[in-house]
Amino acid sequence: MTAPFDLNLRHLRALSAVVEQGSLSAAAQAVSLSQPALTQGLRKLERQLGTALFDRRSDGVAPTPAGLCMAQRSASAFAHLAHATRGGGRGTRGFARPEQLMTATQLDAFLRLADAGSFAAAAAASGLSQPALHRAVRDLEQICATPLAERRGRGVMLTAAGRKVARGIRLAAGEIAAGIVEAGDGADSGRIAIGAMPLSRALILPRAIAAFSRGTPRAVLDVVEGSWRELVEPLYDGVIDLMIGALRDEAPPGLEQRALFDDRLTVIGRSGHPLAGVADPGLDALAQHGWIVGSAGTPLRAQWEAMFARQPLPPAPIECGSVMVIRGVLRDSDLLTLLSPDQVSLEIDSGMLAAIGRPLAHGVRTIGITTRAGWRPTAAAARLIALIEAAADRGRVQEIQ
């Protein structure tokens, strides 16, 4: 499949002009290309994408649905690059619109350097020679009028400007990749990266993924598990497309949150725990045992602290966000933890673990989807989100029944 930086950026920049002008000659003048060069560039794009982008008519050109989609995605890509690079130059050396001077080779080279951490590793990953990679990165630094990477021993470290540019390039590449999928016969294909927080409801995401894979077999799902803190930067960077798990009280800047359901927490311990079977053990009894808690700043940790707000906190010798580790430790100890019963439903059904007392009256956390503000999902990603919402609705109906 065509990769984002296989396409010529200058030709992609021209798409919006052609759509706006409705004429190749007027568009060529607007983007400072000759009409033959623009015509040849558009034909090459169409060959690479395997579809017509414009209908040629006697009175001009009109975009096809694929052409309109590719023009919109390309415009979004250049907006990301503009945001990442404008105003970053020192003094008056910076170009007014540096994103219009960049080449796909430069962006690909710098992103590979950012990912690999050294010119040698980036050259091996890209197939470029180290001199060619050096030249591409230095040319990009000249365009941005600021250092983007600094040597650290045998490797390199991105500067603050470099990190911002790398994020812009990743987001731009994501937009172009989405355009390639949508412009071609790929409405049900492409790659979707999901950040799955381990302390979210266990049944919702697996159900949605199973249904998605049956109906969208050509799409590839990349599920990355981690805590909110581990996933939020990859979300900002465009490495993942969406997160599902406990929402923050307020959406951080640049992110949007969509609530799915409220999850009620329960104290969980091993089936033979001294408090198992006690209908209402009370906080004093619960405080006599050690706890496994989430790390500081997580919603689950806040719920645990609120639970004991009127008395000293019980000992918490283990801080952990992995359900797999938590259930293993619970099985072999008298420690307690706060979880949704759904997360350990198999262990409860098999008699390995047990709910201690009733669900917490105020132990409610909101589970939902977090995306970048302004993110436009592909058709496949939109279908996945709809299936996640349907699975959440199904879970609510079962709880009511």
Backbone torsions as a table, in degrees:
resi	resn	phi	psi	omega
1	MET	NA	146.4	180.0
2	THR	-63.7	131.5	178.4
3	ALA	-89.2	156.0	-177.1
4	PRO	-53.2	-43.7	-175.3
5	PHE	-91.3	13.4	165.8
6	ASP	-77.5	-18.4	-177.6
7	LEU	-90.4	147.0	-180.0
8	ASN	-77.6	122.2	-176.4
9	LEU	-65.3	-33.2	-179.5
10	ARG	-65.8	-38.2	177.8
11	HIS	-69.6	-38.2	177.3
12	LEU	-64.6	-38.5	178.3
13	ARG	-62.1	-30.0	-176.9
14	ALA	-75.2	-17.7	-174.2
15	LEU	-60.0	-45.9	-179.0
16	SER	-62.6	-37.5	179.1
17	ALA	-64.7	-40.9	179.1
18	VAL	-64.8	-41.9	178.5
19	VAL	-62.3	-44.9	-177.0
20	GLU	-69.6	-40.9	-174.4
21	GLN	-83.0	-31.5	-176.9
22	GLY	69.3	13.9	-177.4
23	SER	-148.6	133.6	179.7
24	LEU	-68.5	-37.6	-178.8
25	SER	-67.5	-43.1	178.8
26	ALA	-67.8	-39.1	179.0
27	ALA	-66.9	-39.6	178.9
28	ALA	-60.6	-41.2	178.4
29	GLN	-65.7	-37.7	-177.5
30	ALA	-67.5	-30.7	-177.5
31	VAL	-107.2	11.7	175.9
32	SER	60.5	44.9	172.9
33	LEU	-123.3	155.2	171.2
34	SER	-75.4	153.9	-180.0
35	GLN	-61.4	-41.8	176.8
36	PRO	-60.4	-39.6	-179.9
37	ALA	-65.6	-41.4	178.5
38	LEU	-65.6	-43.0	179.7
39	THR	-61.6	-44.2	178.8
40	GLN	-65.0	-39.9	179.4
41	GLY	-64.6	-41.5	178.7
42	LEU	-65.4	-39.2	178.5
43	ARG	-64.4	-37.8	177.9
44	LYS	-66.2	-42.0	176.8
45	LEU	-59.0	-43.8	-179.5
46	GLU	-63.8	-37.2	177.2
47	ARG	-66.0	-43.6	-178.9
48	GLN	-65.1	-37.2	-178.6
49	LEU	-86.8	-16.0	178.7
50	GLY	72.4	27.8	-179.2
51	THR	-157.1	156.5	177.0
52	ALA	-78.2	134.7	178.7
53	LEU	-98.2	-25.5	-179.0
54	PHE	-140.2	146.3	171.2
55	ASP	-93.6	121.2	179.4
56	ARG	-85.2	126.2	-179.9
57	ARG	-130.2	169.7	-177.9
58	SER	-66.3	-28.6	-178.0
59	ASP	-99.4	13.2	178.7
60	GLY	136.5	-153.1	-180.0
61	VAL	-129.4	149.6	176.7
62	ALA	-130.4	138.2	-177.8
63	PRO	-70.8	141.0	168.4
64	THR	-76.9	168.7	174.4
65	PRO	-54.4	-38.3	178.3
66	ALA	-66.1	-39.6	179.8
67	GLY	-66.9	-40.7	178.6
68	LEU	-65.0	-41.8	178.7
69	CYS	-62.4	-46.2	-177.7
70	MET	-66.0	-36.0	178.2
71	ALA	-65.7	-41.8	179.9
72	GLN	-66.6	-44.5	178.9
73	ARG	-64.6	-39.6	179.9
74	SER	-65.4	-40.2	177.8
75	ALA	-61.6	-41.0	177.4
76	SER	-64.4	-39.1	179.5
77	ALA	-61.3	-45.1	-179.0
78	PHE	-71.7	-26.7	174.4
79	ALA	-66.1	-39.0	176.0
80	HIS	-63.1	-43.7	179.6
81	LEU	-65.2	-39.1	179.4
82	ALA	-63.8	-44.6	179.9
83	HIS	-62.0	-34.9	-176.2
84	ALA	-78.7	-21.1	-169.6
85	THR	-120.3	-25.9	-176.1
86	ARG	-71.6	141.0	178.5
87	GLY	78.9	2.0	-177.9
88	GLY	-88.1	-11.6	-177.5
89	GLY	-75.2	155.6	179.8
90	ARG	-89.7	134.3	178.4
91	GLY	66.1	-134.6	-177.6
92	THR	-108.3	14.4	-174.5
93	ARG	-79.9	-16.5	-174.6
94	GLY	-73.3	146.0	175.2
95	PHE	-75.9	150.2	-178.9
96	ALA	-65.7	-38.5	-178.1
97	ARG	-133.9	73.3	-175.4
98	PRO	-61.8	-28.9	-178.3
99	GLU	-62.5	-20.6	179.9
100	GLN	-82.7	-9.4	-178.1
101	LEU	-102.8	-8.7	-175.2
102	MET	-76.7	151.5	174.3
103	THR	-112.7	159.0	178.5
104	ALA	-61.9	-35.7	179.2
105	THR	-62.3	-42.9	179.2
106	GLN	-64.0	-44.2	-178.8
107	LEU	-66.7	-42.2	179.5
108	ASP	-64.4	-42.6	-179.4
109	ALA	-63.5	-44.9	-177.9
110	PHE	-67.9	-38.5	179.6
111	LEU	-65.9	-38.8	176.9
112	ARG	-65.7	-36.9	176.4
113	LEU	-66.2	-42.8	179.7
114	ALA	-61.9	-38.5	-178.8
115	ASP	-76.1	-37.4	-174.1
116	ALA	-85.2	-32.1	178.2
117	GLY	85.8	-0.6	175.8
118	SER	-157.2	154.6	179.7
119	PHE	-66.8	-36.5	-179.0
120	ALA	-64.5	-46.9	-179.6
121	ALA	-67.3	-37.6	179.5
122	ALA	-66.8	-38.9	178.4
123	ALA	-64.5	-41.9	178.7
124	ALA	-63.8	-37.9	-178.0
125	ALA	-74.5	-32.0	-174.3
126	SER	-93.6	-21.1	-174.9
127	GLY	85.9	-3.1	176.6
128	LEU	-83.0	155.5	173.0
129	SER	-75.4	156.8	178.5
130	GLN	-60.9	-41.6	176.7
131	PRO	-59.8	-39.9	179.6
132	ALA	-66.3	-38.6	179.0
133	LEU	-66.8	-44.9	176.6
134	HIS	-56.1	-46.7	-176.6
135	ARG	-63.1	-42.6	-179.1
136	ALA	-63.7	-42.4	-179.4
137	VAL	-68.4	-42.9	179.7
138	ARG	-65.1	-37.7	176.9
139	ASP	-62.8	-39.1	178.8
140	LEU	-66.9	-38.4	177.2
141	GLU	-62.8	-37.4	178.0
142	GLN	-66.1	-39.5	178.1
143	ILE	-64.5	-41.5	-179.9
144	CYS	-80.3	-13.4	178.6
145	ALA	58.2	37.1	177.2
146	THR	-162.4	148.5	177.2
147	PRO	-63.9	136.8	179.5
148	LEU	-109.8	-24.7	-178.7
149	ALA	-144.6	144.0	178.7
150	GLU	-126.4	142.8	179.9
151	ARG	-69.6	137.6	173.9
152	ARG	-135.4	95.0	-175.9
153	GLY	65.1	-124.2	179.1
154	ARG	-88.1	-8.0	-178.3
155	GLY	-112.9	-167.8	177.7
156	VAL	-132.5	155.0	175.3
157	MET	-126.5	133.6	179.2
158	LEU	-71.9	141.1	171.6
159	THR	-75.4	174.1	176.7
160	ALA	-58.7	-42.0	177.3
161	ALA	-64.8	-37.6	179.4
162	GLY	-64.3	-40.2	178.1
163	ARG	-64.6	-39.0	178.7
164	LYS	-66.0	-41.6	179.3
165	VAL	-66.7	-41.6	179.4
166	ALA	-60.1	-41.9	177.5
167	ARG	-62.6	-43.9	179.2
168	GLY	-61.5	-39.4	179.5
169	ILE	-66.3	-42.4	179.3
170	ARG	-61.9	-43.9	179.9
171	LEU	-66.5	-38.3	177.1
172	ALA	-64.4	-43.3	178.7
173	ALA	-61.8	-38.0	178.0
174	GLY	-63.6	-39.9	178.5
175	GLU	-66.0	-43.8	179.9
176	ILE	-65.3	-40.5	178.1
177	ALA	-61.4	-41.4	177.3
178	ALA	-63.7	-38.7	177.6
179	GLY	-64.6	-38.9	177.9
180	ILE	-61.5	-43.1	179.1
181	VAL	-64.4	-47.2	-175.6
182	GLU	-71.8	-33.9	-178.8
183	ALA	-72.5	-33.7	178.6
184	GLY	-87.7	-167.8	178.6
185	ASP	-85.9	62.5	-172.5
186	GLY	-135.7	31.7	-180.0
187	ALA	-60.0	-27.6	-178.9
188	ASP	-111.1	28.2	-179.0
189	SER	-131.3	-166.7	-177.7
190	GLY	98.6	176.2	-179.6
191	ARG	-112.9	134.8	177.6
192	ILE	-124.7	125.1	179.9
193	ALA	-105.2	125.3	-176.7
194	ILE	-114.7	129.1	171.9
195	GLY	-92.1	113.4	-175.9
196	ALA	-106.5	112.5	176.7
197	MET	-75.1	131.0	-173.1
198	PRO	-65.9	-25.0	-179.2
199	LEU	-98.5	40.5	171.7
200	SER	-110.7	169.2	-175.4
201	ARG	-57.9	129.4	-171.3
202	ALA	-71.8	-29.6	-171.0
203	LEU	-86.9	-24.9	-172.7
204	ILE	-65.5	-57.5	-176.3
205	LEU	-65.1	-45.0	177.5
206	PRO	-58.6	-40.8	178.2
207	ARG	-61.5	-45.7	-178.9
208	ALA	-64.3	-41.7	-179.3
209	ILE	-65.6	-41.1	179.2
210	ALA	-61.4	-44.8	178.9
211	ALA	-66.5	-38.7	180.0
212	PHE	-64.1	-44.1	-177.3
213	SER	-65.8	-31.2	177.2
214	ARG	-70.0	-39.4	-175.6
215	GLY	-93.8	-14.5	-177.3
216	THR	-135.3	66.7	-171.6
217	PRO	-69.0	-18.6	-177.4
218	ARG	-85.1	-14.5	179.3
219	ALA	-81.1	151.3	178.9
220	VAL	-113.3	126.0	177.3
221	LEU	-103.6	130.3	177.1
222	ASP	-115.4	107.5	-177.3
223	VAL	-98.8	118.9	-179.1
224	VAL	-112.2	117.0	-179.0
225	GLU	-92.9	141.2	177.7
226	GLY	178.8	174.8	175.2
227	SER	-79.0	170.4	178.6
228	TRP	-58.4	-43.1	-179.0
229	ARG	-63.9	-33.2	-179.7
230	GLU	-77.2	-23.7	-173.3
231	LEU	-101.0	-20.8	-171.4
232	VAL	-67.8	-39.7	178.7
233	GLU	-66.7	-45.1	173.5
234	PRO	-57.7	-31.4	176.5
235	LEU	-67.7	-47.3	177.0
236	TYR	-58.1	-38.7	-176.4
237	ASP	-75.7	-14.1	-176.1
238	GLY	86.3	6.4	176.8
239	VAL	-69.1	-36.8	171.7
240	ILE	-118.7	155.0	-174.8
241	ASP	-94.3	-32.7	-178.5
242	LEU	-155.8	155.6	174.8
243	MET	-118.0	146.5	172.7
244	ILE	-127.6	129.3	-178.4
245	GLY	161.2	-162.1	-178.0
246	ALA	-65.6	131.7	-179.1
247	LEU	-84.9	156.0	172.7
248	ARG	-77.8	159.8	177.3
249	ASP	-58.8	-38.0	174.7
250	GLU	-132.6	140.1	-180.0
251	ALA	-65.1	130.3	176.5
252	PRO	-62.0	158.4	179.2
253	PRO	-55.4	135.1	177.7
254	GLY	83.9	0.9	179.4
255	LEU	-122.3	155.1	176.3
256	GLU	-124.3	140.3	-179.8
257	GLN	-117.2	140.9	178.5
258	ARG	-129.3	113.6	-177.0
259	ALA	-72.0	141.6	176.7
260	LEU	-109.0	-49.2	-179.2
261	PHE	-165.3	164.4	174.0
262	ASP	-98.6	130.6	-178.2
263	ASP	-106.1	131.9	-179.0
264	ARG	-102.2	125.5	-175.2
265	LEU	-84.0	154.5	179.3
266	THR	-137.8	147.9	173.2
267	VAL	-73.2	130.9	-178.1
268	ILE	-121.5	137.8	174.5
269	GLY	-146.7	-178.2	179.0
270	ARG	-71.0	158.3	-175.2
271	SER	-62.2	-30.1	179.7
272	GLY	-95.9	16.9	-178.7
273	HIS	-61.1	144.8	179.5
274	PRO	-54.9	-25.9	-179.6
275	LEU	-96.0	-4.3	178.6
276	ALA	-64.0	133.9	-179.4
277	GLY	90.0	-10.9	176.4
278	VAL	-80.6	122.1	-173.2
279	ALA	-63.2	-43.2	-178.4
280	ASP	-142.4	85.2	-173.3
281	PRO	-67.7	-24.8	-179.3
282	GLY	80.6	156.0	-175.1
283	LEU	-66.1	-35.0	-179.3
284	ASP	-62.3	-43.3	179.2
285	ALA	-67.0	-40.7	179.6
286	LEU	-65.1	-32.7	-177.8
287	ALA	-74.2	-10.5	179.2
288	GLN	-79.1	-7.0	-177.0
289	HIS	-116.6	154.9	175.5
290	GLY	-75.0	160.0	-174.5
291	TRP	-129.7	152.2	167.3
292	ILE	-104.0	122.2	-175.2
293	VAL	-127.1	164.3	174.3
294	GLY	-75.2	167.5	-179.5
295	SER	-70.7	159.4	-178.1
296	ALA	-57.6	136.8	178.3
297	GLY	94.0	-9.4	179.0
298	THR	-85.8	151.9	178.6
299	PRO	-57.8	-36.9	-178.7
300	LEU	-66.4	-38.5	176.8
301	ARG	-65.4	-41.0	179.2
302	ALA	-63.2	-37.9	178.0
303	GLN	-65.1	-40.5	179.5
304	TRP	-65.3	-43.2	179.1
305	GLU	-65.9	-37.9	178.1
306	ALA	-66.1	-31.9	-179.9
307	MET	-60.9	-36.5	-178.5
308	PHE	-108.9	29.2	-173.2
309	ALA	-61.3	-28.1	-174.4
310	ARG	-97.6	10.3	178.5
311	GLN	-153.6	166.7	179.7
312	PRO	-59.2	143.5	178.8
313	LEU	-67.7	139.0	175.3
314	PRO	-70.4	166.3	179.2
315	PRO	-63.8	141.0	178.3
316	ALA	-131.4	81.6	-174.5
317	PRO	-72.3	-12.6	-176.7
318	ILE	-130.2	127.4	169.9
319	GLU	-110.1	121.7	-172.7
320	CYS	-154.8	142.6	176.3
321	GLY	-114.3	4.7	-178.8
322	SER	-95.2	116.3	179.2
323	VAL	-62.4	-37.4	-179.0
324	MET	-61.4	-43.7	179.0
325	VAL	-69.6	-42.6	-178.0
326	ILE	-59.3	-47.5	-176.6
327	ARG	-67.3	-31.9	176.8
328	GLY	-67.5	-39.9	179.2
329	VAL	-69.6	-41.5	179.1
330	LEU	-59.4	-40.2	-177.3
331	ARG	-59.5	-33.9	-174.1
332	ASP	-109.4	21.9	-179.4
333	SER	-154.0	176.7	174.5
334	ASP	-101.8	18.8	175.6
335	LEU	-69.6	159.4	178.2
336	LEU	-123.4	163.1	174.9
337	THR	-153.3	168.7	173.5
338	LEU	-105.3	124.9	177.9
339	LEU	-147.9	164.5	165.8
340	SER	-77.8	134.5	177.6
341	PRO	-55.4	-28.3	178.8
342	ASP	-62.4	-30.8	-176.2
343	GLN	-69.1	-24.2	-179.7
344	VAL	-127.6	32.7	-176.5
345	SER	-62.0	-38.1	179.8
346	LEU	-65.8	-41.0	179.9
347	GLU	-68.2	-35.9	177.0
348	ILE	-68.8	-43.6	179.9
349	ASP	-64.0	-33.5	-178.8
350	SER	-82.9	-6.1	179.5
351	GLY	86.7	9.7	179.1
352	MET	-78.6	-44.3	-179.5
353	LEU	-120.8	167.0	-178.8
354	ALA	-146.0	149.1	171.3
355	ALA	-77.4	133.0	-179.7
356	ILE	-101.3	111.6	-179.3
357	GLY	72.4	-164.2	-178.5
358	ARG	-90.2	161.1	174.1
359	PRO	-56.2	147.8	-178.1
360	LEU	-64.3	134.1	-179.7
361	ALA	-62.5	-37.8	-178.4
362	HIS	-113.5	11.2	-179.0
363	GLY	-85.8	65.9	-176.9
364	VAL	-114.9	133.0	173.5
365	ARG	-129.2	145.4	-178.8
366	THR	-92.2	124.4	178.0
367	ILE	-100.4	136.7	-178.7
368	GLY	-165.9	-168.5	-177.1
369	ILE	-110.0	135.0	176.6
370	THR	-118.2	130.3	178.5
371	THR	-133.7	168.9	173.1
372	ARG	-71.1	142.8	176.6
373	ALA	-61.6	131.9	179.0
374	GLY	82.9	0.4	179.7
375	TRP	-65.8	132.4	177.8
376	ARG	-110.1	109.4	-178.9
377	PRO	-70.3	150.7	169.7
378	THR	-69.2	172.8	178.9
379	ALA	-60.0	-39.4	-179.6
380	ALA	-67.6	-41.5	179.2
381	ALA	-66.3	-38.8	177.8
382	ALA	-63.1	-37.7	178.1
383	ARG	-66.2	-41.1	178.4
384	LEU	-61.2	-44.1	179.5
385	ILE	-62.2	-40.7	178.0
386	ALA	-62.4	-37.9	179.0
387	LEU	-70.1	-36.2	176.1
388	ILE	-63.5	-43.4	178.6
389	GLU	-64.2	-39.7	178.7
390	ALA	-65.4	-39.3	178.5
391	ALA	-66.1	-36.7	177.0
392	ALA	-66.5	-41.4	177.4
393	ASP	-63.1	-40.5	178.8
394	ARG	-61.9	-40.4	178.3
395	GLY	-64.4	-37.9	179.0
396	ARG	-65.7	-40.8	180.0
397	VAL	-62.5	-42.7	179.5
398	GLN	-63.0	-36.9	178.9
399	GLU	-65.9	-40.5	-179.9
400	ILE	-64.7	-41.7	-179.6
401	GLN	-68.1	NA	NA
